[in-house]
Amino acid sequence: MNGYIFLLVTIILETAAVILMKLSNGFTNKIYFVSGLLAFVISFVFLSLALKTLPMGWTNAIWAGSSTLLVCCAGILFFNEKINVPQGLFLLLIIIGLVGFNFFGNEG
């Protein structure tokens, strides 16, 4: 169970790190840059902890797909970023992939 919690923390921290990097405005806002860098480092610590008990391929797929979706949603909601129809369809494919990966288990 701890592996899943560590993975969830990894996803949240990595998403926060990307948002903080966006807010750093190309390193001009140092507090956001340092905070983002720290969030990245801590997310990798939790990823390493998750990998102690979870399969590597499954963990990486869930981490990468989930954080990609969350970052895209944050961009749309908080930064007025737009996506077009093909991009939306490809995000849907990520969701389908994540559901399929979980449906068929994480036995790896």
Jmol script that loads the backbone (N, CA, C; Angstrom):
load data "model"
ATOM      1  N   MET A   1       0.820  -1.210   0.000  1.00  0.00           N
ATOM      2  CA  MET A   1       0.000   0.000   0.000  1.00  0.00           C
ATOM      3  C   MET A   1       0.857   1.265   0.000  1.00  0.00           C
ATOM      4  N   ASN A   2       1.986   1.225   0.714  1.00  0.00           N
ATOM      5  CA  ASN A   2       2.851   2.402   0.760  1.00  0.00           C
ATOM      6  C   ASN A   2       3.346   2.796  -0.610  1.00  0.00           C
ATOM      7  N   GLY A   3       3.598   1.814  -1.481  1.00  0.00           N
ATOM      8  CA  GLY A   3       4.069   2.117  -2.823  1.00  0.00           C
ATOM      9  C   GLY A   3       3.091   2.991  -3.582  1.00  0.00           C
ATOM     10  N   TYR A   4       1.807   2.718  -3.429  1.00  0.00           N
ATOM     11  CA  TYR A   4       0.786   3.512  -4.103  1.00  0.00           C
ATOM     12  C   TYR A   4       0.726   4.927  -3.544  1.00  0.00           C
ATOM     13  N   ILE A   5       0.893   5.053  -2.250  1.00  0.00           N
ATOM     14  CA  ILE A   5       0.915   6.386  -1.624  1.00  0.00           C
ATOM     15  C   ILE A   5       2.142   7.160  -2.097  1.00  0.00           C
ATOM     16  N   PHE A   6       3.287   6.496  -2.136  1.00  0.00           N
ATOM     17  CA  PHE A   6       4.505   7.147  -2.622  1.00  0.00           C
ATOM     18  C   PHE A   6       4.349   7.578  -4.080  1.00  0.00           C
ATOM     19  N   LEU A   7       3.696   6.742  -4.878  1.00  0.00           N
ATOM     20  CA  LEU A   7       3.465   7.093  -6.280  1.00  0.00           C
ATOM     21  C   LEU A   7       2.539   8.295  -6.396  1.00  0.00           C
ATOM     22  N   LEU A   8       1.487   8.344  -5.597  1.00  0.00           N
ATOM     23  CA  LEU A   8       0.571   9.485  -5.608  1.00  0.00           C
ATOM     24  C   LEU A   8       1.303  10.774  -5.231  1.00  0.00           C
ATOM     25  N   VAL A   9       2.132  10.704  -4.213  1.00  0.00           N
ATOM     26  CA  VAL A   9       2.913  11.881  -3.796  1.00  0.00           C
ATOM     27  C   VAL A   9       3.863  12.301  -4.925  1.00  0.00           C
ATOM     28  N   THR A  10       4.471  11.317  -5.590  1.00  0.00           N
ATOM     29  CA  THR A  10       5.352  11.605  -6.715  1.00  0.00           C
ATOM     30  C   THR A  10       4.617  12.380  -7.800  1.00  0.00           C
ATOM     31  N   ILE A  11       3.425  11.913  -8.164  1.00  0.00           N
ATOM     32  CA  ILE A  11       2.631  12.544  -9.222  1.00  0.00           C
ATOM     33  C   ILE A  11       2.262  13.975  -8.837  1.00  0.00           C
ATOM     34  N   ILE A  12       1.831  14.162  -7.610  1.00  0.00           N
ATOM     35  CA  ILE A  12       1.425  15.502  -7.150  1.00  0.00           C
ATOM     36  C   ILE A  12       2.624  16.448  -7.127  1.00  0.00           C
ATOM     37  N   LEU A  13       3.754  15.981  -6.587  1.00  0.00           N
ATOM     38  CA  LEU A  13       4.936  16.839  -6.510  1.00  0.00           C
ATOM     39  C   LEU A  13       5.498  17.181  -7.881  1.00  0.00           C
ATOM     40  N   GLU A  14       5.491  16.205  -8.781  1.00  0.00           N
ATOM     41  CA  GLU A  14       6.021  16.466 -10.117  1.00  0.00           C
ATOM     42  C   GLU A  14       5.133  17.462 -10.866  1.00  0.00           C
ATOM     43  N   THR A  15       3.837  17.334 -10.684  1.00  0.00           N
ATOM     44  CA  THR A  15       2.899  18.289 -11.287  1.00  0.00           C
ATOM     45  C   THR A  15       3.121  19.678 -10.706  1.00  0.00           C
ATOM     46  N   ALA A  16       3.249  19.747  -9.396  1.00  0.00           N
ATOM     47  CA  ALA A  16       3.507  21.038  -8.742  1.00  0.00           C
ATOM     48  C   ALA A  16       4.829  21.634  -9.231  1.00  0.00           C
ATOM     49  N   ALA A  17       5.832  20.787  -9.418  1.00  0.00           N
ATOM     50  CA  ALA A  17       7.137  21.273  -9.878  1.00  0.00           C
ATOM     51  C   ALA A  17       7.036  21.919 -11.248  1.00  0.00           C
ATOM     52  N   VAL A  18       6.289  21.306 -12.152  1.00  0.00           N
ATOM     53  CA  VAL A  18       6.139  21.883 -13.495  1.00  0.00           C
ATOM     54  C   VAL A  18       5.396  23.214 -13.423  1.00  0.00           C
ATOM     55  N   ILE A  19       4.353  23.265 -12.603  1.00  0.00           N
ATOM     56  CA  ILE A  19       3.606  24.522 -12.439  1.00  0.00           C
ATOM     57  C   ILE A  19       4.520  25.605 -11.866  1.00  0.00           C
ATOM     58  N   LEU A  20       5.324  25.248 -10.872  1.00  0.00           N
ATOM     59  CA  LEU A  20       6.249  26.221 -10.282  1.00  0.00           C
ATOM     60  C   LEU A  20       7.293  26.685 -11.289  1.00  0.00           C
ATOM     61  N   MET A  21       7.754  25.797 -12.144  1.00  0.00           N
ATOM     62  CA  MET A  21       8.703  26.201 -13.190  1.00  0.00           C
ATOM     63  C   MET A  21       8.051  27.184 -14.159  1.00  0.00           C
ATOM     64  N   LYS A  22       6.784  26.955 -14.462  1.00  0.00           N
ATOM     65  CA  LYS A  22       6.056  27.904 -15.319  1.00  0.00           C
ATOM     66  C   LYS A  22       5.988  29.273 -14.629  1.00  0.00           C
ATOM     67  N   LEU A  23       5.679  29.258 -13.333  1.00  0.00           N
ATOM     68  CA  LEU A  23       5.582  30.504 -12.578  1.00  0.00           C
ATOM     69  C   LEU A  23       6.936  31.196 -12.407  1.00  0.00           C
ATOM     70  N   SER A  24       8.027  30.438 -12.529  1.00  0.00           N
ATOM     71  CA  SER A  24       9.357  31.048 -12.380  1.00  0.00           C
ATOM     72  C   SER A  24       9.684  31.972 -13.548  1.00  0.00           C
ATOM     73  N   ASN A  25       8.916  31.848 -14.635  1.00  0.00           N
ATOM     74  CA  ASN A  25       9.056  32.747 -15.778  1.00  0.00           C
ATOM     75  C   ASN A  25      10.495  32.775 -16.300  1.00  0.00           C
ATOM     76  N   GLY A  26      10.987  31.571 -16.615  1.00  0.00           N
ATOM     77  CA  GLY A  26      12.345  31.494 -17.171  1.00  0.00           C
ATOM     78  C   GLY A  26      13.414  31.907 -16.185  1.00  0.00           C
ATOM     79  N   PHE A  27      13.304  31.479 -14.953  1.00  0.00           N
ATOM     80  CA  PHE A  27      14.260  31.730 -13.869  1.00  0.00           C
ATOM     81  C   PHE A  27      14.232  33.170 -13.350  1.00  0.00           C
ATOM     82  N   THR A  28      13.293  33.987 -13.797  1.00  0.00           N
ATOM     83  CA  THR A  28      13.286  35.374 -13.321  1.00  0.00           C
ATOM     84  C   THR A  28      12.681  35.487 -11.920  1.00  0.00           C
ATOM     85  N   ASN A  29      11.793  34.573 -11.570  1.00  0.00           N
ATOM     86  CA  ASN A  29      11.247  34.566 -10.219  1.00  0.00           C
ATOM     87  C   ASN A  29      11.915  33.418  -9.467  1.00  0.00           C
ATOM     88  N   LYS A  30      12.946  33.741  -8.731  1.00  0.00           N
ATOM     89  CA  LYS A  30      13.818  32.734  -8.118  1.00  0.00           C
ATOM     90  C   LYS A  30      13.110  31.848  -7.097  1.00  0.00           C
ATOM     91  N   ILE A  31      12.162  32.399  -6.348  1.00  0.00           N
ATOM     92  CA  ILE A  31      11.489  31.592  -5.325  1.00  0.00           C
ATOM     93  C   ILE A  31      10.694  30.465  -5.968  1.00  0.00           C
ATOM     94  N   TYR A  32      10.035  30.754  -7.095  1.00  0.00           N
ATOM     95  CA  TYR A  32       9.307  29.693  -7.797  1.00  0.00           C
ATOM     96  C   TYR A  32      10.268  28.677  -8.395  1.00  0.00           C
ATOM     97  N   PHE A  33      11.384  29.151  -8.924  1.00  0.00           N
ATOM     98  CA  PHE A  33      12.372  28.241  -9.494  1.00  0.00           C
ATOM     99  C   PHE A  33      12.923  27.298  -8.432  1.00  0.00           C
ATOM    100  N   VAL A  34      13.345  27.845  -7.303  1.00  0.00           N
ATOM    101  CA  VAL A  34      13.902  27.022  -6.230  1.00  0.00           C
ATOM    102  C   VAL A  34      12.848  26.061  -5.690  1.00  0.00           C
ATOM    103  N   SER A  35      11.626  26.543  -5.531  1.00  0.00           N
ATOM    104  CA  SER A  35      10.544  25.680  -5.053  1.00  0.00           C
ATOM    105  C   SER A  35      10.273  24.548  -6.041  1.00  0.00           C
ATOM    106  N   GLY A  36      10.270  24.862  -7.316  1.00  0.00           N
ATOM    107  CA  GLY A  36      10.054  23.849  -8.344  1.00  0.00           C
ATOM    108  C   GLY A  36      11.171  22.820  -8.360  1.00  0.00           C
ATOM    109  N   LEU A  37      12.398  23.297  -8.251  1.00  0.00           N
ATOM    110  CA  LEU A  37      13.545  22.391  -8.220  1.00  0.00           C
ATOM    111  C   LEU A  37      13.466  21.456  -7.009  1.00  0.00           C
ATOM    112  N   LEU A  38      13.098  22.001  -5.874  1.00  0.00           N
ATOM    113  CA  LEU A  38      12.957  21.207  -4.659  1.00  0.00           C
ATOM    114  C   LEU A  38      11.826  20.175  -4.823  1.00  0.00           C
ATOM    115  N   ALA A  39      10.725  20.584  -5.429  1.00  0.00           N
ATOM    116  CA  ALA A  39       9.612  19.656  -5.658  1.00  0.00           C
ATOM    117  C   ALA A  39      10.033  18.519  -6.584  1.00  0.00           C
ATOM    118  N   PHE A  40      10.829  18.833  -7.613  1.00  0.00           N
ATOM    119  CA  PHE A  40      11.345  17.782  -8.499  1.00  0.00           C
ATOM    120  C   PHE A  40      12.209  16.788  -7.717  1.00  0.00           C
ATOM    121  N   VAL A  41      13.120  17.304  -6.915  1.00  0.00           N
ATOM    122  CA  VAL A  41      14.026  16.432  -6.152  1.00  0.00           C
ATOM    123  C   VAL A  41      13.233  15.535  -5.211  1.00  0.00           C
ATOM    124  N   ILE A  42      12.290  16.116  -4.484  1.00  0.00           N
ATOM    125  CA  ILE A  42      11.497  15.325  -3.539  1.00  0.00           C
ATOM    126  C   ILE A  42      10.625  14.311  -4.279  1.00  0.00           C
ATOM    127  N   SER A  43      10.128  14.689  -5.453  1.00  0.00           N
ATOM    128  CA  SER A  43       9.304  13.740  -6.217  1.00  0.00           C
ATOM    129  C   SER A  43      10.137  12.526  -6.626  1.00  0.00           C
ATOM    130  N   PHE A  44      11.404  12.730  -6.968  1.00  0.00           N
ATOM    131  CA  PHE A  44      12.255  11.600  -7.329  1.00  0.00           C
ATOM    132  C   PHE A  44      12.565  10.723  -6.118  1.00  0.00           C
ATOM    133  N   VAL A  45      12.646  11.314  -4.950  1.00  0.00           N
ATOM    134  CA  VAL A  45      12.826  10.519  -3.729  1.00  0.00           C
ATOM    135  C   VAL A  45      11.614   9.604  -3.549  1.00  0.00           C
ATOM    136  N   PHE A  46      10.408  10.164  -3.685  1.00  0.00           N
ATOM    137  CA  PHE A  46       9.205   9.358  -3.516  1.00  0.00           C
ATOM    138  C   PHE A  46       9.043   8.342  -4.643  1.00  0.00           C
ATOM    139  N   LEU A  47       9.488   8.673  -5.847  1.00  0.00           N
ATOM    140  CA  LEU A  47       9.454   7.704  -6.940  1.00  0.00           C
ATOM    141  C   LEU A  47      10.355   6.515  -6.607  1.00  0.00           C
ATOM    142  N   SER A  48      11.518   6.786  -6.081  1.00  0.00           N
ATOM    143  CA  SER A  48      12.421   5.696  -5.686  1.00  0.00           C
ATOM    144  C   SER A  48      11.793   4.821  -4.616  1.00  0.00           C
ATOM    145  N   LEU A  49      11.102   5.435  -3.679  1.00  0.00           N
ATOM    146  CA  LEU A  49      10.421   4.663  -2.638  1.00  0.00           C
ATOM    147  C   LEU A  49       9.286   3.830  -3.222  1.00  0.00           C
ATOM    148  N   ALA A  50       8.551   4.382  -4.167  1.00  0.00           N
ATOM    149  CA  ALA A  50       7.464   3.640  -4.807  1.00  0.00           C
ATOM    150  C   ALA A  50       8.011   2.427  -5.554  1.00  0.00           C
ATOM    151  N   LEU A  51       9.166   2.596  -6.188  1.00  0.00           N
ATOM    152  CA  LEU A  51       9.750   1.520  -6.987  1.00  0.00           C
ATOM    153  C   LEU A  51      10.266   0.355  -6.139  1.00  0.00           C
ATOM    154  N   LYS A  52      10.357   0.546  -4.837  1.00  0.00           N
ATOM    155  CA  LYS A  52      10.760  -0.565  -3.972  1.00  0.00           C
ATOM    156  C   LYS A  52       9.708  -1.673  -3.990  1.00  0.00           C
ATOM    157  N   THR A  53       8.439  -1.313  -4.170  1.00  0.00           N
ATOM    158  CA  THR A  53       7.370  -2.316  -4.079  1.00  0.00           C
ATOM    159  C   THR A  53       6.513  -2.422  -5.338  1.00  0.00           C
ATOM    160  N   LEU A  54       6.608  -1.461  -6.238  1.00  0.00           N
ATOM    161  CA  LEU A  54       5.774  -1.487  -7.445  1.00  0.00           C
ATOM    162  C   LEU A  54       6.625  -1.801  -8.672  1.00  0.00           C
ATOM    163  N   PRO A  55       6.031  -2.444  -9.682  1.00  0.00           N
ATOM    164  CA  PRO A  55       6.781  -2.745 -10.905  1.00  0.00           C
ATOM    165  C   PRO A  55       7.197  -1.474 -11.641  1.00  0.00           C
ATOM    166  N   MET A  56       8.397  -1.489 -12.168  1.00  0.00           N
ATOM    167  CA  MET A  56       8.985  -0.307 -12.790  1.00  0.00           C
ATOM    168  C   MET A  56       8.182   0.190 -13.988  1.00  0.00           C
ATOM    169  N   GLY A  57       7.824  -0.678 -14.923  1.00  0.00           N
ATOM    170  CA  GLY A  57       7.108  -0.247 -16.128  1.00  0.00           C
ATOM    171  C   GLY A  57       5.745   0.331 -15.810  1.00  0.00           C
ATOM    172  N   TRP A  58       5.012  -0.345 -14.946  1.00  0.00           N
ATOM    173  CA  TRP A  58       3.684   0.125 -14.550  1.00  0.00           C
ATOM    174  C   TRP A  58       3.791   1.465 -13.829  1.00  0.00           C
ATOM    175  N   THR A  59       4.736   1.555 -12.899  1.00  0.00           N
ATOM    176  CA  THR A  59       4.907   2.784 -12.117  1.00  0.00           C
ATOM    177  C   THR A  59       5.244   3.963 -13.014  1.00  0.00           C
ATOM    178  N   ASN A  60       6.166   3.771 -13.936  1.00  0.00           N
ATOM    179  CA  ASN A  60       6.560   4.865 -14.824  1.00  0.00           C
ATOM    180  C   ASN A  60       5.403   5.292 -15.721  1.00  0.00           C
ATOM    181  N   ALA A  61       4.645   4.338 -16.224  1.00  0.00           N
ATOM    182  CA  ALA A  61       3.515   4.677 -17.094  1.00  0.00           C
ATOM    183  C   ALA A  61       2.454   5.470 -16.340  1.00  0.00           C
ATOM    184  N   ILE A  62       2.137   5.042 -15.144  1.00  0.00           N
ATOM    185  CA  ILE A  62       1.124   5.748 -14.343  1.00  0.00           C
ATOM    186  C   ILE A  62       1.623   7.132 -13.960  1.00  0.00           C
ATOM    187  N   TRP A  63       2.866   7.231 -13.551  1.00  0.00           N
ATOM    188  CA  TRP A  63       3.459   8.515 -13.159  1.00  0.00           C
ATOM    189  C   TRP A  63       3.467   9.486 -14.333  1.00  0.00           C
ATOM    190  N   ALA A  64       4.005   9.054 -15.457  1.00  0.00           N
ATOM    191  CA  ALA A  64       4.139   9.941 -16.612  1.00  0.00           C
ATOM    192  C   ALA A  64       2.782  10.352 -17.168  1.00  0.00           C
ATOM    193  N   GLY A  65       1.892   9.391 -17.327  1.00  0.00           N
ATOM    194  CA  GLY A  65       0.573   9.706 -17.881  1.00  0.00           C
ATOM    195  C   GLY A  65      -0.250  10.599 -16.973  1.00  0.00           C
ATOM    196  N   SER A  66      -0.253  10.271 -15.690  1.00  0.00           N
ATOM    197  CA  SER A  66      -1.055  11.064 -14.739  1.00  0.00           C
ATOM    198  C   SER A  66      -0.544  12.487 -14.613  1.00  0.00           C
ATOM    199  N   SER A  67       0.772  12.642 -14.500  1.00  0.00           N
ATOM    200  CA  SER A  67       1.305  14.002 -14.364  1.00  0.00           C
ATOM    201  C   SER A  67       1.115  14.794 -15.652  1.00  0.00           C
ATOM    202  N   THR A  68       1.187  14.132 -16.802  1.00  0.00           N
ATOM    203  CA  THR A  68       0.927  14.822 -18.071  1.00  0.00           C
ATOM    204  C   THR A  68      -0.490  15.357 -18.104  1.00  0.00           C
ATOM    205  N   LEU A  69      -1.446  14.529 -17.715  1.00  0.00           N
ATOM    206  CA  LEU A  69      -2.844  14.978 -17.687  1.00  0.00           C
ATOM    207  C   LEU A  69      -3.051  16.122 -16.708  1.00  0.00           C
ATOM    208  N   LEU A  70      -2.475  16.002 -15.521  1.00  0.00           N
ATOM    209  CA  LEU A  70      -2.645  17.055 -14.518  1.00  0.00           C
ATOM    210  C   LEU A  70      -2.009  18.371 -14.954  1.00  0.00           C
ATOM    211  N   VAL A  71      -0.832  18.294 -15.562  1.00  0.00           N
ATOM    212  CA  VAL A  71      -0.167  19.515 -16.032  1.00  0.00           C
ATOM    213  C   VAL A  71      -0.984  20.168 -17.148  1.00  0.00           C
ATOM    214  N   CYS A  72      -1.508  19.366 -18.061  1.00  0.00           N
ATOM    215  CA  CYS A  72      -2.356  19.923 -19.130  1.00  0.00           C
ATOM    216  C   CYS A  72      -3.598  20.591 -18.557  1.00  0.00           C
ATOM    217  N   CYS A  73      -4.230  19.931 -17.593  1.00  0.00           N
ATOM    218  CA  CYS A  73      -5.417  20.523 -16.959  1.00  0.00           C
ATOM    219  C   CYS A  73      -5.068  21.816 -16.237  1.00  0.00           C
ATOM    220  N   ALA A  74      -3.935  21.843 -15.540  1.00  0.00           N
ATOM    221  CA  ALA A  74      -3.499  23.064 -14.848  1.00  0.00           C
ATOM    222  C   ALA A  74      -3.244  24.182 -15.849  1.00  0.00           C
ATOM    223  N   GLY A  75      -2.635  23.849 -16.977  1.00  0.00           N
ATOM    224  CA  GLY A  75      -2.386  24.857 -18.006  1.00  0.00           C
ATOM    225  C   GLY A  75      -3.680  25.463 -18.525  1.00  0.00           C
ATOM    226  N   ILE A  76      -4.661  24.619 -18.725  1.00  0.00           N
ATOM    227  CA  ILE A  76      -5.959  25.097 -19.221  1.00  0.00           C
ATOM    228  C   ILE A  76      -6.671  25.927 -18.160  1.00  0.00           C
ATOM    229  N   LEU A  77      -6.697  25.433 -16.927  1.00  0.00           N
ATOM    230  CA  LEU A  77      -7.470  26.089 -15.865  1.00  0.00           C
ATOM    231  C   LEU A  77      -6.819  27.349 -15.313  1.00  0.00           C
ATOM    232  N   PHE A  78      -5.500  27.329 -15.162  1.00  0.00           N
ATOM    233  CA  PHE A  78      -4.842  28.423 -14.459  1.00  0.00           C
ATOM    234  C   PHE A  78      -4.011  29.350 -15.335  1.00  0.00           C
ATOM    235  N   PHE A  79      -3.639  28.889 -16.541  1.00  0.00           N
ATOM    236  CA  PHE A  79      -2.779  29.694 -17.392  1.00  0.00           C
ATOM    237  C   PHE A  79      -3.427  30.022 -18.734  1.00  0.00           C
ATOM    238  N   ASN A  80      -4.702  29.744 -18.854  1.00  0.00           N
ATOM    239  CA  ASN A  80      -5.470  30.038 -20.080  1.00  0.00           C
ATOM    240  C   ASN A  80      -4.842  29.436 -21.329  1.00  0.00           C
ATOM    241  N   GLU A  81      -4.210  28.285 -21.175  1.00  0.00           N
ATOM    242  CA  GLU A  81      -3.655  27.594 -22.331  1.00  0.00           C
ATOM    243  C   GLU A  81      -4.783  26.889 -23.076  1.00  0.00           C
ATOM    244  N   LYS A  82      -4.640  26.780 -24.351  1.00  0.00           N
ATOM    245  CA  LYS A  82      -5.665  26.166 -25.187  1.00  0.00           C
ATOM    246  C   LYS A  82      -5.121  24.864 -25.770  1.00  0.00           C
ATOM    247  N   ILE A  83      -6.021  23.915 -25.969  1.00  0.00           N
ATOM    248  CA  ILE A  83      -5.657  22.716 -26.710  1.00  0.00           C
ATOM    249  C   ILE A  83      -6.628  22.581 -27.873  1.00  0.00           C
ATOM    250  N   ASN A  84      -6.151  21.994 -28.954  1.00  0.00           N
ATOM    251  CA  ASN A  84      -7.017  21.792 -30.106  1.00  0.00           C
ATOM    252  C   ASN A  84      -7.605  20.378 -30.060  1.00  0.00           C
ATOM    253  N   VAL A  85      -8.454  20.073 -31.010  1.00  0.00           N
ATOM    254  CA  VAL A  85      -9.153  18.789 -31.013  1.00  0.00           C
ATOM    255  C   VAL A  85      -8.183  17.607 -31.083  1.00  0.00           C
ATOM    256  N   PRO A  86      -7.195  17.615 -31.979  1.00  0.00           N
ATOM    257  CA  PRO A  86      -6.267  16.476 -31.977  1.00  0.00           C
ATOM    258  C   PRO A  86      -5.547  16.294 -30.638  1.00  0.00           C
ATOM    259  N   GLN A  87      -5.137  17.393 -30.018  1.00  0.00           N
ATOM    260  CA  GLN A  87      -4.478  17.290 -28.717  1.00  0.00           C
ATOM    261  C   GLN A  87      -5.432  16.692 -27.680  1.00  0.00           C
ATOM    262  N   GLY A  88      -6.686  17.111 -27.708  1.00  0.00           N
ATOM    263  CA  GLY A  88      -7.689  16.560 -26.800  1.00  0.00           C
ATOM    264  C   GLY A  88      -7.880  15.070 -27.020  1.00  0.00           C
ATOM    265  N   LEU A  89      -7.879  14.653 -28.281  1.00  0.00           N
ATOM    266  CA  LEU A  89      -8.020  13.225 -28.578  1.00  0.00           C
ATOM    267  C   LEU A  89      -6.817  12.432 -28.062  1.00  0.00           C
ATOM    268  N   PHE A  90      -5.635  12.997 -28.199  1.00  0.00           N
ATOM    269  CA  PHE A  90      -4.453  12.291 -27.701  1.00  0.00           C
ATOM    270  C   PHE A  90      -4.430  12.247 -26.170  1.00  0.00           C
ATOM    271  N   LEU A  91      -4.939  13.291 -25.520  1.00  0.00           N
ATOM    272  CA  LEU A  91      -5.071  13.233 -24.059  1.00  0.00           C
ATOM    273  C   LEU A  91      -6.068  12.136 -23.666  1.00  0.00           C
ATOM    274  N   LEU A  92      -7.128  11.994 -24.448  1.00  0.00           N
ATOM    275  CA  LEU A  92      -8.095  10.922 -24.211  1.00  0.00           C
ATOM    276  C   LEU A  92      -7.419   9.555 -24.345  1.00  0.00           C
ATOM    277  N   LEU A  93      -6.521   9.422 -25.299  1.00  0.00           N
ATOM    278  CA  LEU A  93      -5.783   8.165 -25.448  1.00  0.00           C
ATOM    279  C   LEU A  93      -4.910   7.880 -24.225  1.00  0.00           C
ATOM    280  N   ILE A  94      -4.350   8.919 -23.628  1.00  0.00           N
ATOM    281  CA  ILE A  94      -3.579   8.726 -22.394  1.00  0.00           C
ATOM    282  C   ILE A  94      -4.493   8.195 -21.301  1.00  0.00           C
ATOM    283  N   ILE A  95      -5.677   8.775 -21.188  1.00  0.00           N
ATOM    284  CA  ILE A  95      -6.635   8.314 -20.179  1.00  0.00           C
ATOM    285  C   ILE A  95      -7.010   6.857 -20.432  1.00  0.00           C
ATOM    286  N   ILE A  96      -7.291   6.528 -21.687  1.00  0.00           N
ATOM    287  CA  ILE A  96      -7.633   5.149 -22.032  1.00  0.00           C
ATOM    288  C   ILE A  96      -6.476   4.216 -21.680  1.00  0.00           C
ATOM    289  N   GLY A  97      -5.262   4.636 -21.963  1.00  0.00           N
ATOM    290  CA  GLY A  97      -4.092   3.837 -21.634  1.00  0.00           C
ATOM    291  C   GLY A  97      -3.945   3.630 -20.134  1.00  0.00           C
ATOM    292  N   LEU A  98      -4.159   4.684 -19.354  1.00  0.00           N
ATOM    293  CA  LEU A  98      -4.053   4.561 -17.900  1.00  0.00           C
ATOM    294  C   LEU A  98      -5.113   3.621 -17.343  1.00  0.00           C
ATOM    295  N   VAL A  99      -6.341   3.759 -17.846  1.00  0.00           N
ATOM    296  CA  VAL A  99      -7.421   2.876 -17.391  1.00  0.00           C
ATOM    297  C   VAL A  99      -7.097   1.432 -17.773  1.00  0.00           C
ATOM    298  N   GLY A 100      -6.652   1.228 -19.003  1.00  0.00           N
ATOM    299  CA  GLY A 100      -6.303  -0.117 -19.448  1.00  0.00           C
ATOM    300  C   GLY A 100      -5.165  -0.715 -18.642  1.00  0.00           C
ATOM    301  N   PHE A 101      -4.160   0.085 -18.373  1.00  0.00           N
ATOM    302  CA  PHE A 101      -3.020  -0.391 -17.578  1.00  0.00           C
ATOM    303  C   PHE A 101      -3.482  -0.836 -16.199  1.00  0.00           C
ATOM    304  N   ASN A 102      -4.388  -0.061 -15.606  1.00  0.00           N
ATOM    305  CA  ASN A 102      -4.885  -0.411 -14.266  1.00  0.00           C
ATOM    306  C   ASN A 102      -5.866  -1.581 -14.318  1.00  0.00           C
ATOM    307  N   PHE A 103      -6.661  -1.652 -15.374  1.00  0.00           N
ATOM    308  CA  PHE A 103      -7.631  -2.730 -15.511  1.00  0.00           C
ATOM    309  C   PHE A 103      -6.938  -4.089 -15.561  1.00  0.00           C
ATOM    310  N   PHE A 104      -5.830  -4.149 -16.271  1.00  0.00           N
ATOM    311  CA  PHE A 104      -5.115  -5.403 -16.419  1.00  0.00           C
ATOM    312  C   PHE A 104      -4.057  -5.608 -15.355  1.00  0.00           C
ATOM    313  N   GLY A 105      -4.057  -4.772 -14.326  1.00  0.00           N
ATOM    314  CA  GLY A 105      -3.205  -4.975 -13.174  1.00  0.00           C
ATOM    315  C   GLY A 105      -1.824  -4.393 -13.305  1.00  0.00           C
ATOM    316  N   ASN A 106      -1.085  -4.478 -12.208  1.00  0.00           N
ATOM    317  CA  ASN A 106       0.266  -3.935 -12.168  1.00  0.00           C
ATOM    318  C   ASN A 106       1.277  -5.039 -11.867  1.00  0.00           C
ATOM    319  N   GLU A 107       0.992  -6.231 -12.313  1.00  0.00           N
ATOM    320  CA  GLU A 107       1.893  -7.348 -12.054  1.00  0.00           C
ATOM    321  C   GLU A 107       3.191  -7.231 -12.827  1.00  0.00           C
ATOM    322  N   GLY A 108       3.229  -6.295 -13.779  1.00  0.00           N
ATOM    323  CA  GLY A 108       4.378  -5.877 -14.459  1.00  0.00           C
ATOM    324  C   GLY A 108       5.134  -6.672 -15.390  1.00  0.00           C
TER     325      GLY A 108
END
end "model"
wireframe off; spacefill off
backbone 0.3
color backbone group
